[in-house]
Every structure is written in C-alpha cells, then in structure tokens.
Amino acid sequence: MSNPDGNERVAAHLTSFMTFRLARAHNKLNAQISHYLKIYSDITLVDWRVLRLLEAMGDTTMSQLSRLLQMDKGQLSRKIRGLVVRKLITSRMDMVDSRQQILRIDAAGRDLVRHILPKVQERQRMLVEGISRQELEIFLDVLARIDIASETRDPL
C-alpha cells in the first residue's frame, strides 16, 4: 500500500531539483511559443529559431547554427531543406570550404519574421512582467553559469 503523504513528500523533493524545474519550464515555454506560432504562421519553433538567427546574423553556416541552437546537424539539415523548399532561406556551397553550406534568409523569410516578431516580443514582455531588471540580470547570469557547468563531461 502506498503512502499518499510519503508520495507527496517524494514528489515535492524531486520537483525541487533545479534540473527538473528547468526542464518543466522549458517544456511549458516551448509549448506556449509553438501554440503562438501555429496561430500566426505555419512554421515550427525550430523554423522560427533558424529564421530569426539568420535574420539577425546574416549569412551563416550550418555549423554555426548547429552550435547556437545546440541541435544535431542531421536534424538541422532536414529543417534547412524544408525552409529552402519553402523559399524562406537559400543555401549555397561555401567557396572556401566546400563542405560548408552558407545559409541566408530570403525576402519571404524576412517578411515572415517581421510578421511574427511583434507577437514574440509581446510574449517576451509578458514573461518578464513583474520581474525587475536586477532580478532578470541575476537570473540570466545564473542561467549562463548553469549553461557553462552543463558542458562538463567529467565523471562525478
């Protein structure tokens, strides 16, 4: 027979782990933005991130995007092909390193970003509403430190 009070204590303990809370918040935020993207466009969250990065960075390699997105190159390559087919971005071989693709956002991709960006910015404003600038700076600093700490693969 299970103990409801004991189960609640265990659940409370496990859900207090920083990694659990980050994963839960990550999942909820992704579901929220995916919902908004579905309302305002026909692109996925990964499509949005690729388009936004290309719009902000200009010509970019697949390797650069893969690093920034922390995404598998194979999965990213499939996304890129879809965006090329839809004429939202172009891809060309790097003249210096023929193993690299240079990616560029097209006019249709820029138009889509311009259409969606105000909604995404409003969402961002809503997410940080009630959080002071100082609290947000501390939070982002802590996230940066966690990000760096998560790169270690040394045995525990």
C-alpha positions in Angstrom: 0.0 0.0 0.0 1.4 3.4 -0.9 1.6 6.3 1.5 0.0 9.4 0.0 1.8 11.7 2.4 5.1 10.0 1.6 4.5 10.2 -2.1 3.7 13.9 -1.9 7.0 14.4 0.1 9.0 12.5 -2.5 7.3 14.4 -5.4 7.9 17.7 -3.7 11.6 16.8 -3.2 12.1 15.6 -6.8 10.3 18.7 -8.2 12.5 21.0 -6.2 15.6 19.9 -8.2 16.9 22.7 -10.4 17.2 20.4 -13.4 13.6 19.2 -13.0 12.3 22.8 -12.7 14.3 24.0 -15.7 13.0 21.0 -17.9 9.4 21.7 -16.9 9.7 25.4 -17.6 11.4 24.6 -20.9 8.7 22.3 -21.9 5.9 24.8 -21.0 7.6 27.7 -22.8 8.2 25.6 -25.9 4.5 24.5 -25.9 3.4 28.1 -25.4 5.5 29.5 -28.3 4.6 26.6 -30.5 1.0 27.4 -29.9 1.5 31.1 -30.9 3.5 30.1 -34.0 0.7 27.8 -35.0 -1.8 30.7 -34.7 0.2 33.3 -36.6 2.1 31.1 -39.1 2.8 27.6 -40.4 6.3 27.3 -39.0 7.7 25.2 -36.2 9.7 26.5 -33.2 12.9 25.3 -34.8 12.0 27.0 -38.1 11.4 30.2 -36.2 14.7 30.0 -34.4 16.6 29.4 -37.6 14.8 32.2 -39.4 15.4 34.6 -36.5 19.1 33.8 -36.2 19.6 34.1 -39.9 17.7 37.4 -40.0 19.8 38.7 -37.1 23.2 37.3 -38.2 23.2 37.4 -41.9 25.0 34.7 -43.9 25.7 31.9 -41.5 27.0 28.3 -41.8 25.1 25.2 -40.8 27.8 24.6 -38.2 27.3 28.0 -36.7 23.6 27.4 -36.4 24.0 24.0 -35.0 26.3 25.3 -32.3 24.0 28.2 -31.4 20.9 26.1 -31.4 22.6 23.1 -29.7 21.0 20.9 -32.3 22.1 17.8 -34.1 23.4 18.6 -37.6 21.3 15.9 -39.2 18.1 17.2 -37.7 19.0 20.8 -38.5 19.8 19.8 -42.1 16.3 18.4 -42.6 14.8 21.6 -41.2 17.1 23.7 -43.5 16.0 21.7 -46.6 12.3 22.3 -45.7 13.0 26.1 -45.3 14.8 26.1 -48.7 11.9 24.3 -50.4 9.5 26.8 -48.9 11.8 29.6 -50.3 12.2 31.1 -46.8 16.0 30.7 -47.0 18.7 29.9 -49.5 21.6 27.6 -49.2 24.8 27.7 -51.2 28.2 26.0 -51.0 31.0 27.9 -49.3 33.6 28.8 -51.9 36.4 28.5 -49.3 35.3 25.2 -47.7 33.1 23.2 -50.0 32.0 21.0 -47.0 30.1 24.0 -45.6 26.8 25.5 -46.6 26.2 29.2 -46.4 22.6 30.0 -45.3 20.8 33.2 -46.0 17.3 34.3 -45.2 15.2 35.2 -48.3 12.7 38.1 -48.6 9.8 35.7 -47.8 11.6 34.6 -44.6 12.2 38.3 -43.6 8.5 39.1 -44.2 7.5 36.1 -42.0 9.9 37.2 -39.3 8.5 40.8 -39.5 5.0 39.4 -39.2 5.7 37.2 -36.2 8.3 39.2 -34.3 5.9 41.7 -32.7 3.9 38.8 -31.2 7.1 37.1 -29.9 8.3 40.4 -28.4 4.9 40.9 -26.7 5.2 37.3 -25.3 8.7 38.2 -24.0 7.4 41.3 -22.3 4.6 39.3 -20.7 7.0 36.6 -19.5 9.2 39.1 -17.7 6.4 41.4 -16.5 6.7 41.7 -12.7 10.4 40.8 -12.7 12.7 43.7 -12.0 15.7 44.5 -14.3 18.0 43.5 -11.5 16.2 40.1 -10.9 16.3 39.4 -14.7 20.1 40.2 -14.8 20.7 37.8 -11.9 18.5 35.1 -13.4 20.3 35.4 -16.8 23.7 35.3 -15.0 22.7 32.2 -13.1 21.5 30.6 -16.4 24.8 31.4 -18.1 26.7 29.8 -15.2 24.5 26.7 -15.4 25.0 26.6 -19.1 28.8 26.6 -18.7 28.6 24.0 -15.9 26.4 21.7 -18.1 29.3 21.5 -20.6 31.5 19.4 -18.4 31.5 15.6 -19.0 33.9 14.7 -16.2 32.9 11.8 -14.1 31.1 12.8 -10.9 
